Amino acid sequence: MKEEEIKRKRTESRLVELIPEALSGMNDNRINGLSVTEVVCSRGRYDAKVYLDKSYLNEKEQGEALKQLRAVSGYLSTYVRESEGWFKSPKFTFDFDDQLERVASIEALFKEIGKRKSKDADES
């Protein structure tokens, strides 16, 4: 792993800790309980895509949360910059993580394949 990749990964892991910390201090119930599942920074660390857990939010609440997160992204940047002593902070974009849903569907497919194979083995 190159030095630049190490720095990017270190920044990503630090942002996974700092963003929920900043959100928890806010008085908005729509966003202060959100948990960050992953942060992916661009190569130059100018942009960061923040993935959030959506397991307890419906579609309408997700839209409201994203709208509010866009509104407070400046505050989040300032919080991150000041708490880490960085000269600049990445520009944040937010999205809900659907990786858990994809994993569940893949597992269901594997179970179905396993059932079919055992059924075919029983018939032989």
Backbone as CSV, one residue per row, in Angstrom:
resi,resn,N_x,N_y,N_z,CA_x,CA_y,CA_z,C_x,C_y,C_z
1,MET,0.847,-1.167,0.000,0.000,0.000,0.000,0.897,1.236,0.000
2,LYS,0.579,2.162,-0.871,1.363,3.389,-0.983,1.046,4.340,0.159
3,GLU,1.958,5.269,0.374,1.797,6.235,1.460,0.521,7.059,1.300
4,GLU,0.201,7.438,0.078,-1.025,8.218,-0.169,-2.274,7.421,0.206
5,GLU,-2.282,6.145,-0.111,-3.424,5.293,0.248,-3.549,5.152,1.762
6,ILE,-2.426,5.043,2.428,-2.437,4.939,3.890,-3.022,6.203,4.505
7,LYS,-2.615,7.359,3.991,-3.140,8.636,4.505,-4.643,8.734,4.259
8,ARG,-5.074,8.296,3.074,-6.505,8.352,2.746,-7.305,7.436,3.660
9,LYS,-6.815,6.225,3.887,-7.504,5.280,4.771,-7.547,5.806,6.207
10,ARG,-6.483,6.432,6.639,-6.439,7.011,7.982,-7.473,8.143,8.109
11,THR,-7.557,8.971,7.076,-8.550,10.054,7.069,-9.954,9.484,7.096
12,GLU,-10.205,8.452,6.281,-11.532,7.834,6.244,-11.921,7.270,7.604
13,SER,-10.999,6.568,8.250,-11.343,5.973,9.547,-11.565,7.047,10.603
14,ARG,-10.823,8.126,10.518,-11.018,9.215,11.483,-12.373,9.899,11.249
15,LEU,-12.764,10.054,9.997,-14.057,10.681,9.686,-15.221,9.802,10.136
16,VAL,-15.061,8.475,10.086,-16.107,7.564,10.565,-16.368,7.813,12.057
17,GLU,-15.360,8.218,12.787,-15.527,8.519,14.211,-16.036,9.938,14.445
18,LEU,-15.521,10.908,13.683,-15.828,12.313,13.946,-17.230,12.737,13.517
19,ILE,-17.711,12.228,12.391,-19.014,12.678,11.882,-20.151,12.302,12.830
20,PRO,-20.238,11.057,13.331,-21.302,10.764,14.292,-21.156,11.573,15.585
21,GLU,-19.915,11.841,15.963,-19.666,12.666,17.155,-20.238,14.068,16.957
22,ALA,-20.018,14.636,15.779,-20.547,15.968,15.477,-22.072,15.946,15.385
23,LEU,-22.623,14.901,14.767,-24.080,14.800,14.612,-24.778,14.613,15.956
24,SER,-24.149,13.877,16.858,-24.792,13.614,18.146,-24.928,14.871,18.990
25,GLY,-24.112,15.868,18.733,-24.191,17.116,19.483,-25.235,18.076,18.954
26,MET,-25.908,17.711,17.877,-26.914,18.599,17.283,-28.281,18.340,17.909
27,ASN,-29.142,19.336,17.852,-30.468,19.233,18.457,-31.529,18.691,17.503
28,ASP,-31.139,18.247,16.345,-32.091,17.764,15.348,-32.215,16.246,15.462
29,ASN,-33.377,15.767,15.855,-33.593,14.333,16.049,-33.538,13.541,14.749
30,ARG,-33.709,14.214,13.620,-33.659,13.506,12.337,-32.258,13.012,12.020
31,ILE,-31.242,13.693,12.528,-29.877,13.338,12.141,-28.951,13.011,13.306
32,ASN,-29.301,13.371,14.525,-28.330,13.182,15.606,-28.148,11.720,16.009
33,GLY,-29.010,10.838,15.574,-28.861,9.426,15.903,-28.345,8.577,14.753
34,LEU,-28.009,9.212,13.630,-27.544,8.453,12.476,-26.159,7.867,12.729
35,SER,-25.950,6.665,12.249,-24.625,6.056,12.388,-23.974,5.933,11.007
36,VAL,-22.701,6.193,10.973,-21.925,6.160,9.742,-21.376,4.747,9.557
37,THR,-21.650,4.150,8.404,-21.143,2.804,8.146,-19.797,2.841,7.435
38,GLU,-19.597,3.860,6.597,-18.352,3.933,5.830,-18.167,5.343,5.301
39,VAL,-16.913,5.742,5.132,-16.561,6.996,4.473,-15.552,6.654,3.396
40,VAL,-15.792,7.153,2.185,-14.874,6.924,1.074,-14.405,8.281,0.580
41,CYS,-13.110,8.521,0.706,-12.525,9.785,0.272,-11.999,9.670,-1.151
42,SER,-12.014,10.794,-1.858,-11.413,10.824,-3.187,-9.901,10.753,-3.057
43,ARG,-9.215,10.613,-4.166,-7.759,10.440,-4.122,-7.063,11.601,-3.427
44,GLY,-7.477,12.811,-3.678,-6.837,13.960,-3.046,-7.442,14.340,-1.711
45,ARG,-8.423,13.565,-1.269,-9.150,13.801,-0.022,-9.887,15.140,-0.020
46,TYR,-10.288,15.602,-1.209,-11.070,16.831,-1.307,-12.559,16.554,-1.111
47,ASP,-12.975,15.355,-1.484,-14.371,14.946,-1.372,-14.460,13.672,-0.548
48,ALA,-15.548,13.561,0.207,-15.773,12.353,1.003,-17.235,11.952,0.881
49,LYS,-17.469,10.724,0.481,-18.825,10.172,0.406,-19.080,9.440,1.717
50,VAL,-20.102,9.885,2.431,-20.427,9.340,3.748,-21.644,8.435,3.604
51,TYR,-21.473,7.159,3.976,-22.564,6.192,3.913,-23.150,6.004,5.300
52,LEU,-24.471,6.077,5.370,-25.188,6.029,6.642,-26.067,4.791,6.725
53,ASP,-26.292,4.335,7.944,-27.169,3.190,8.182,-28.617,3.655,8.089
54,LYS,-29.399,2.949,7.282,-30.797,3.346,7.096,-31.771,2.338,7.679
55,SER,-31.296,1.456,8.511,-32.103,0.324,8.948,-33.376,0.726,9.698
56,TYR,-33.402,1.847,10.356,-34.589,2.219,11.130,-35.315,3.440,10.561
57,LEU,-35.039,3.801,9.307,-35.694,4.947,8.674,-36.514,4.503,7.471
58,ASN,-37.687,5.115,7.302,-38.455,4.846,6.094,-38.017,5.813,4.987
59,GLU,-38.607,5.699,3.807,-38.204,6.503,2.654,-38.321,8.001,2.921
60,LYS,-39.429,8.415,3.520,-39.640,9.839,3.783,-38.606,10.368,4.771
61,GLU,-38.351,9.617,5.829,-37.367,10.029,6.833,-35.961,10.075,6.242
62,GLN,-35.658,9.161,5.319,-34.347,9.184,4.667,-34.172,10.461,3.857
63,GLY,-35.200,10.846,3.120,-35.134,12.078,2.334,-34.954,13.305,3.200
64,GLU,-35.695,13.354,4.315,-35.567,14.482,5.236,-34.180,14.534,5.856
65,ALA,-33.653,13.375,6.204,-32.320,13.317,6.814,-31.254,13.787,5.826
66,LEU,-31.347,13.341,4.576,-30.367,13.775,3.574,-30.438,15.278,3.340
67,LYS,-31.646,15.807,3.309,-31.818,17.252,3.116,-31.186,18.020,4.284
68,GLN,-31.423,17.559,5.497,-30.856,18.221,6.668,-29.336,18.071,6.716
69,LEU,-28.826,16.910,6.315,-27.374,16.704,6.305,-26.691,17.634,5.303
70,ARG,-27.323,17.861,4.161,-26.760,18.813,3.201,-26.726,20.215,3.800
71,ALA,-27.743,20.531,4.606,-27.806,21.857,5.225,-26.726,22.059,6.284
72,VAL,-26.329,20.998,6.985,-25.349,21.137,8.072,-23.946,20.686,7.658
73,SER,-23.723,20.431,6.378,-22.405,19.944,5.961,-21.301,20.955,6.246
74,GLY,-21.615,22.242,6.191,-20.622,23.270,6.533,-20.209,23.178,7.988
75,TYR,-21.191,22.969,8.850,-20.884,22.791,10.277,-20.012,21.558,10.494
76,LEU,-20.335,20.470,9.803,-19.552,19.238,9.937,-18.107,19.462,9.487
77,SER,-17.931,20.181,8.386,-16.579,20.475,7.909,-15.795,21.277,8.935
78,THR,-16.440,22.276,9.505,-15.786,23.094,10.524,-15.445,22.260,11.754
79,TYR,-16.370,21.424,12.181,-16.142,20.568,13.347,-14.936,19.652,13.126
80,VAL,-14.883,19.024,11.960,-13.781,18.108,11.642,-12.462,18.869,11.584
81,ARG,-12.469,20.014,10.910,-11.246,20.816,10.788,-10.715,21.236,12.149
82,GLU,-11.596,21.729,13.004,-11.162,22.227,14.306,-10.752,21.103,15.250
83,SER,-11.459,19.993,15.230,-11.133,18.927,16.167,-9.831,18.214,15.797
84,GLU,-9.504,18.176,14.515,-8.283,17.500,14.080,-7.133,18.459,13.813
85,GLY,-7.416,19.752,13.767,-6.368,20.719,13.461,-5.962,20.711,11.996
86,TRP,-6.860,20.268,11.126,-6.575,20.208,9.693,-6.728,21.594,9.081
87,PHE,-6.010,21.833,8.010,-6.116,23.087,7.270,-7.415,23.135,6.482
88,LYS,-7.810,21.988,5.956,-9.055,21.900,5.186,-9.754,20.587,5.509
89,SER,-11.015,20.558,5.161,-11.822,19.370,5.377,-12.417,18.959,4.040
90,PRO,-12.654,17.670,3.833,-13.280,17.253,2.572,-14.708,17.793,2.455
91,LYS,-15.163,17.908,1.228,-16.555,18.272,0.973,-17.367,16.987,1.115
92,PHE,-18.383,17.031,1.969,-19.149,15.826,2.271,-20.367,15.684,1.369
93,THR,-20.581,14.453,0.900,-21.842,14.072,0.273,-22.351,12.858,1.037
94,PHE,-23.647,12.758,1.153,-24.244,11.723,2.000,-25.138,10.814,1.177
95,ASP,-25.135,9.536,1.578,-25.997,8.555,0.943,-26.246,7.434,1.952
96,PHE,-27.350,6.753,1.782,-27.646,5.645,2.682,-27.052,4.361,2.127
97,ASP,-26.512,3.554,3.005,-25.816,2.323,2.645,-26.829,1.204,2.437
98,ASP,-26.809,0.624,1.243,-27.699,-0.508,0.962,-26.918,-1.817,0.879
99,GLN,-25.709,-1.810,1.388,-24.856,-2.995,1.345,-25.460,-4.151,2.138
100,LEU,-26.074,-3.872,3.283,-26.674,-4.935,4.077,-27.798,-5.633,3.317
101,GLU,-28.580,-4.860,2.577,-29.651,-5.444,1.767,-29.083,-6.326,0.657
102,ARG,-27.990,-5.876,0.025,-27.366,-6.671,-1.029,-26.802,-7.968,-0.473
103,VAL,-26.172,-7.900,0.685,-25.625,-9.104,1.315,-26.740,-10.092,1.632
104,ALA,-27.853,-9.579,2.153,-28.980,-10.453,2.485,-29.538,-11.129,1.236
105,SER,-29.630,-10.397,0.134,-30.154,-11.007,-1.091,-29.185,-12.040,-1.658
106,ILE,-27.895,-11.788,-1.545,-26.906,-12.764,-2.006,-26.964,-14.023,-1.148
107,GLU,-27.100,-13.858,0.159,-27.223,-15.012,1.046,-28.472,-15.822,0.722
108,ALA,-29.570,-15.129,0.411,-30.802,-15.834,0.041,-30.595,-16.637,-1.245
109,LEU,-29.847,-16.065,-2.187,-29.554,-16.801,-3.421,-28.726,-18.048,-3.146
110,PHE,-27.737,-17.922,-2.273,-26.915,-19.090,-1.932,-27.740,-20.164,-1.234
111,LYS,-28.650,-19.767,-0.374,-29.519,-20.741,0.288,-30.388,-21.466,-0.741
112,GLU,-30.904,-20.720,-1.703,-31.735,-21.308,-2.754,-30.925,-22.296,-3.589
113,ILE,-29.697,-21.923,-3.897,-28.828,-22.827,-4.655,-28.556,-24.091,-3.848
114,GLY,-28.300,-23.926,-2.548,-28.061,-25.072,-1.674,-29.263,-25.995,-1.612
115,LYS,-30.468,-25.425,-1.539,-31.689,-26.238,-1.518,-31.846,-27.010,-2.825
116,ARG,-31.574,-26.357,-3.956,-31.706,-27.004,-5.249,-30.695,-28.142,-5.396
117,LYS,-29.469,-27.903,-4.929,-28.447,-28.951,-5.034,-28.810,-30.147,-4.164
118,SER,-29.300,-29.891,-2.939,-29.681,-31.012,-2.076,-30.899,-31.737,-2.638
119,LYS,-31.808,-30.999,-3.261,-32.983,-31.621,-3.897,-32.546,-32.492,-5.074
120,ASP,-31.612,-31.982,-5.882,-31.107,-32.754,-7.027,-30.348,-33.982,-6.553
121,ALA,-29.604,-33.877,-5.459,-28.853,-35.010,-4.924,-29.808,-36.079,-4.391
122,ASP,-30.929,-35.670,-3.784,-31.915,-36.608,-3.267,-32.610,-37.363,-4.403
123,GLU,-32.842,-36.673,-5.526,-33.518,-37.284,-6.653,-32.613,-38.286,-7.374
124,SER,-31.317,-38.131,-7.292,-30.375,-39.019,-8.008,-30.192,-40.339,-7.380
